[in-house]
Every structure is written in structure tokens, then in C-alpha cells.
């Protein structure tokens, strides 16, 4: 699994603060920034849930059981860390109003309202993080790194949680596409959620490898001939081919950013050096683009920005270390920023 640990730092001219995080769930707080709030009317109940030490899918199953509905009637906008204190919205399709107090192992409902549609992945503006770096004490250095990342952007790595508790979800995804061997292969063929996790982990692993290759070649901080570009920073903008004369000046303002592959039949392919790297990574994995046809709807393919900019950064002293706060767009991982700050 490739999560950036062996790749160069974008802020290599600045030393790291050191420090550890996620020692306890309370060290890593994340709050969802919703795309919209419930209207108060509709067939879906929206639940604002605080969870600790549970992943999003586990809480969804517990809510379904508590409210007497099928698991597919529960929706959410984004997956949140297990080892965190996280607050996020869930939707539940039910005609019944929920009990006044709902709580279970590792979660509690803080508020409830109704809305007209199911929450689906991507229905959020981003996430706000508040992270305690235990043992770190140089607030000025942490601020300098964060300031640099607001200018350069951090490499948009997929974090470790994308690859499962044992770190082998991508290997399971590879076995599904190559009809190979894996201890969980037969279960993944029966379990739609596990299959989706495994295939998306494989896409994430390959994206990280392309990003690592671009970093190692010193091509992260610029637009290249042949790049496909994302418009804006929220991850949802259209992707279009690079026009160097127009787009290179817009790179510094984050109006456009180069993208990397989430491989699949519907993914647009770049040209030039960006295409060479993607072909190289696929070949090393024993795959080609056509292999992702086997994934069906789970591996349709798209593009993802290669960089992400932390917003609204705040650094403050806290008992035992530094508290680092920032917001990121949907799908971005706080560990991409923390790795640069700590150099760990």
C-alpha cells in the first residue's frame, strides 16, 4: 500500500514538528460540512450523529437496526475515520419519526429533521479537522508549513484508512479484477459493500502510485503538456485538457489543478508524460484500462486532483502538544497535510 510515506515532501525546506496523532479518538476530531441542511419536510429522516471508535458503515447498520429499516435505506455523504471523534449526517428512509434519544455502541444522535432526498456520497462541502499533535510544541513551524501548503497545495494522497484495517483492501480489489487469490475473495463476491471498498481501494492505490511517480520526477508543482485539469478546488468541477498558455498562470491561484487517474472505462486519459506515468503504473500492477470493465458500476472511473489546499488554518497550543485545525474539500485526507507538518 502506497500512502506517500516514501515520497519527497513538498515542504522539504522546512523541518517537521514531529508529534503523534490519533492516540485517542478525541485527538482527531472531524466535522462534516454539509452541502445543504435538511428542510424539515420529506420522507427521509436526517440524523446528525456523533461517533467514536466506529466507522461510518457500522453506524449505518446500527441505525438501520434501531429504526427497523433495511441497510440500503440508510445514506451518508462521506466515510469518516474509525479512530476519531466524528460528526456527520445520515439519512434514513422511514415514515416513522425516530425516538427522541438514539444511541448505541460508540455513537449518539445529536439532532434529527426531515428532508426530501437520500444522502449520497459526495453530498458535502468538505470536512473540518481539529487534530492534537501530541509532543509537538513549535507553533511557528507548524504555521509556516501550513502557510506554504496554502500556496503550493499538499499532495492529495489517499490515506491509510482507505485501505482497510489490515491494509490489504487494494490487494483484494486486484484479485477481483485479475481473478486471482485472496482470503476474502469469495466473501467480496457476495458482499456488495466489501467489493466496492476493495475496488475503490485498488483505484486509490494506483492513484497514489501515479502521484508518487510525478513527485519523484519533480513535476508536482507545475502543469505539464498533456495534463487534464480540474476546475476549482471542490473536487466536483469539470475536467478539461490543458492549454498551457492560458492555464499555467491559473495554476498558482488554484483556479485549475492537474488530475490523476481513478482508473475505469469512463475516465478520460491524458497525453504526454502524464499518460506515460499512468501506463507505467498500470503495467507494473499487471493491469490495463480494460480490466476495470469487470468492476461494473464500482469502477466506472474518473479524475482526481493531484493537490489539495488546506483552508482556514488555525494553530494553537494545547495540553500535551499543538492543536492543528483546517478544512479540506470532499475526498481529501487530513493525513496529507499532517505528513508535511510532522515530516513523519
C-alpha positions in Angstrom: 0.0 0.0 0.0 1.4 3.4 -1.1 0.3 6.4 1.1 3.2 8.7 0.4 5.5 7.6 3.2 8.5 7.1 0.9 7.9 10.1 -1.3 9.5 13.6 -1.1 7.9 16.3 1.0 6.6 19.4 -0.8 7.8 21.5 2.1 11.2 19.8 2.3 12.9 23.2 3.0 11.1 23.3 6.4 11.8 20.9 9.2 9.0 18.9 10.8 7.4 19.5 14.1 7.3 15.8 15.0 4.5 14.6 17.2 1.9 11.8 17.2 -1.8 11.9 16.5 -4.8 9.5 16.9 -3.5 8.3 20.2 -7.1 8.6 21.3 -10.2 9.2 19.1 -10.5 12.7 20.8 -7.1 13.6 19.4 -8.7 13.6 15.9 -11.9 15.5 15.5 -13.7 15.8 12.2 -16.9 17.6 11.4 -18.7 17.2 8.1 -19.5 20.4 6.3 -22.9 19.6 4.6 -23.8 20.7 1.1 -27.2 21.6 2.5 -29.2 21.3 5.7 -32.5 19.3 6.0 -35.6 21.3 5.1 -37.8 19.8 7.8 -40.1 18.1 5.3 -39.8 14.9 3.4 -39.8 11.1 3.5 -36.2 10.8 4.8 -35.1 11.4 8.4 -31.8 13.2 8.6 -29.7 12.3 11.7 -26.8 14.4 12.9 -24.6 11.7 14.6 -21.5 11.9 16.7 -19.4 8.7 16.6 -16.3 7.5 18.4 -14.3 4.4 17.5 -16.8 3.2 14.9 -16.7 3.5 11.1 -19.5 5.0 9.1 -20.8 1.7 7.7 -21.0 0.2 11.2 -23.1 3.2 12.5 -25.3 3.0 9.4 -26.0 -0.7 10.1 -26.8 0.1 13.8 -29.2 2.9 12.8 -31.0 0.6 10.3 -31.4 -2.0 13.1 -32.6 0.6 15.6 -35.2 2.1 13.2 -36.3 -1.2 11.7 -35.3 -0.5 8.1 -33.1 -2.2 5.5 -29.4 -1.1 5.4 -29.9 0.2 1.9 -32.4 2.7 3.2 -29.6 4.5 5.1 -27.4 7.0 3.3 -24.4 9.1 4.1 -22.3 11.8 2.4 -18.8 10.6 3.3 -16.9 8.0 5.2 -15.3 9.1 8.4 -12.3 7.7 10.3 -12.9 5.0 12.9 -10.1 6.3 15.2 -11.7 9.7 15.5 -14.4 11.7 17.2 -16.6 12.5 14.1 -19.9 14.2 13.5 -21.8 13.6 10.3 -25.2 13.4 8.7 -27.1 10.2 7.9 -30.4 9.8 6.1 -33.0 7.1 6.8 -35.9 6.4 4.6 -38.8 5.8 7.0 -42.3 7.1 7.6 -41.9 6.9 11.3 -40.4 9.7 13.4 -37.3 8.4 15.3 -37.2 8.1 19.1 -36.3 11.2 20.9 -33.0 9.7 22.0 -31.0 7.3 19.8 -27.6 6.0 21.0 -25.6 2.8 20.6 -22.1 1.4 20.9 -19.8 4.3 20.0 -22.4 6.7 18.6 -25.3 9.1 19.6 -27.8 11.1 17.6 -27.4 14.8 18.3 -30.3 16.2 16.1 -32.9 15.0 13.7 -35.0 16.5 11.0 -36.6 15.5 7.7 -35.7 16.0 4.1 -36.9 15.0 0.6 -33.9 13.0 -0.7 -31.5 10.4 0.4 -27.9 11.4 1.3 -25.5 10.1 -1.2 -21.6 10.0 -1.4 -20.4 13.5 -2.3 -23.3 15.5 -0.8 -20.9 17.6 1.3 -18.8 20.7 1.0 -15.9 19.1 2.9 -14.7 18.4 6.4 -13.3 20.5 9.2 -10.5 18.9 11.2 -9.2 19.7 14.7 -6.2 17.5 15.5 -4.0 17.2 18.5 -0.3 16.6 17.7 1.0 15.2 20.9 4.6 16.1 21.7 4.8 18.9 19.1 5.5 22.4 20.5 6.7 24.7 17.7 3.6 26.5 16.7 5.6 28.9 14.4 7.0 26.0 12.4 3.6 24.3 12.0 2.2 27.6 10.8 5.0 28.1 8.3 4.3 24.6 6.8 0.6 25.3 6.6 1.2 28.7 5.0 3.4 27.0 2.4 0.7 24.4 1.7 -1.9 27.1 1.1 0.4 28.4 -1.7 1.7 25.1 -3.1 -1.1 22.6 -2.2 -0.4 19.3 -0.5 -0.1 16.1 -2.4 -3.7 14.7 -2.4 -2.8 11.2 -1.1 -5.4 8.7 -0.2 -4.9 8.0 3.5 -4.3 4.6 5.2 -8.0 4.3 6.2 -8.9 3.9 2.6 -7.0 0.6 2.5 -8.8 -1.1 5.4 -7.8 -2.1 8.9 -5.2 -4.6 7.7 -4.1 -2.5 4.7 -4.9 -5.1 2.1 -8.2 -3.9 0.5 -6.3 -2.9 -2.6 -4.9 -6.5 -2.9 -8.4 -7.8 -2.7 -9.5 -5.4 -5.4 -6.7 -6.6 -7.6 -7.7 -10.2 -7.0 -11.3 -9.4 -8.1 -10.1 -7.8 -11.4 -7.4 -10.3 -12.2 -9.4 -13.3 -10.9 -6.6 -14.0 -8.5 -6.3 -15.4 -5.0 -7.2 -13.6 -1.7 -8.5 -15.0 1.6 -11.6 -12.7 1.4 -12.3 -13.2 -2.3 -15.4 -15.3 -2.0 -16.9 -13.1 0.6 -16.2 -10.0 -1.5 -18.1 -11.6 -4.4 -21.1 -12.0 -2.1 -20.8 -8.7 -0.1 -21.5 -5.7 -2.3 -20.2 -3.2 0.2 -16.8 -5.1 0.6 -16.5 -5.5 -3.1 -17.0 -1.7 -3.6 -14.4 -1.0 -0.8 -11.9 -3.3 -2.3 -12.2 -2.0 -5.9 -12.1 1.7 -4.8 -9.0 0.9 -2.6 -7.3 -0.5 -5.8 -8.1 2.7 -7.7 -6.8 4.7 -4.7 -3.6 2.6 -4.6 -2.9 3.2 -8.3 -3.7 6.9 -8.0 -1.1 7.2 -5.1 1.5 5.4 -7.2 1.0 7.8 -10.1 1.2 10.8 -7.7 4.4 9.3 -6.2 5.9 9.0 -9.6 5.1 12.5 -10.5 6.6 13.8 -7.3 9.8 11.7 -7.8 10.2 13.3 -11.2 9.9 16.8 -9.8 6.7 17.5 -11.8 4.2 18.1 -8.9 4.3 21.9 -8.8 3.5 22.7 -12.4 1.2 22.0 -15.3 2.6 19.7 -18.0 1.7 19.3 -21.6 -1.0 16.7 -21.9 -2.5 17.2 -18.4 -6.2 17.0 -17.8 -7.2 19.8 -15.4 -9.8 20.1 -12.7 -11.6 23.4 -12.5 -11.6 24.9 -8.9 -10.9 23.1 -5.6 -14.1 21.3 -4.5 -13.5 18.1 -6.5 -16.6 18.4 -8.5 -15.6 20.7 -11.3 -15.3 19.6 -14.9 -12.1 18.2 -16.2 -10.6 19.6 -19.5 -7.4 19.4 -21.5 -4.6 21.7 -20.7 -3.9 24.9 -22.7 -0.5 25.8 -21.3 -0.6 29.5 -22.4 -3.9 30.0 -20.6 -3.7 27.6 -17.7 -0.2 27.9 -16.3 -0.9 31.3 -14.8 -4.1 30.0 -13.3 -2.3 27.2 -11.6 -0.9 29.5 -8.9 -4.4 30.6 -7.9 -5.9 27.1 -7.7 -8.3 28.0 -10.5 -7.0 24.8 -12.2 -5.1 21.8 -10.9 -3.6 18.7 -12.7 -5.5 15.5 -12.1 -4.5 11.9 -11.6 -6.4 8.7 -12.5 -9.2 6.8 -10.8 -9.0 4.1 -13.5 -12.1 2.9 -15.3 -13.8 2.9 -18.7 -15.4 6.3 -18.3 -12.1 8.0 -17.2 -10.6 10.5 -19.6 -7.0 9.8 -20.4 -4.2 12.4 -20.6 -1.4 12.7 -23.2 2.4 13.2 -22.9 4.2 12.5 -19.7 1.0 12.2 -17.6 -0.1 9.4 -19.9 3.3 7.7 -19.7 3.2 7.6 -15.9 -0.3 6.2 -15.8 0.5 3.5 -18.3 3.7 2.6 -16.3 1.8 2.2 -13.1 -0.9 0.1 -14.7 1.6 -2.2 -16.3 3.5 -2.7 -13.1 0.3 -3.9 -11.5 -0.4 -6.3 -14.3 -3.5 -4.4 -15.5 -4.7 -2.4 -18.4 -7.7 0.0 -18.6 -9.9 -2.7 -20.0 -9.5 -4.7 -16.8 -11.7 -2.2 -14.9 -14.7 -3.2 -17.1 -15.0 -6.2 -14.7 -15.7 -3.8 -11.8 -19.0 -2.6 -13.3 -20.5 0.4 -11.6 -17.9 0.3 -8.9 -15.0 1.1 -11.3 -16.5 3.5 -13.9 -13.6 5.8 -13.5 -13.0 9.5 -13.0 -10.2 12.0 -12.4 -9.0 13.4 -9.1 -6.9 16.5 -8.3 -3.3 15.8 -7.6 -3.2 18.5 -5.0 -5.3 19.9 -2.2 -5.2 23.2 -0.3 -6.0 23.4 3.4 -8.4 26.2 4.2 -9.0 28.3 7.3 -5.8 27.1 9.1 -5.5 27.6 12.8 -2.6 26.6 15.1 -2.9 26.8 18.9 -1.1 25.5 21.9 -3.0 22.6 23.7 -2.3 20.4 26.7 0.3 17.9 25.6 1.1 19.4 22.2 -0.4 21.6 19.4 -3.9 21.7 18.0 -4.0 22.0 14.3 -7.2 22.9 12.6 -8.1 23.2 8.9 -10.8 22.4 6.3 -10.4 20.2 3.2 -12.7 19.6 0.2 -14.6 16.3 -0.1 -12.5 13.2 -0.5 -9.3 14.8 0.8 -7.4 13.3 3.7 -6.1 15.2 6.7 -3.0 12.9 6.8 -1.8 14.5 3.5 -1.4 17.8 5.5 -0.2 16.3 8.7 2.5 14.3 7.0 4.0 17.6 5.7 3.7 19.3 9.1 5.3 16.5 11.2 7.6 15.1 8.5 6.6 11.7 9.9 
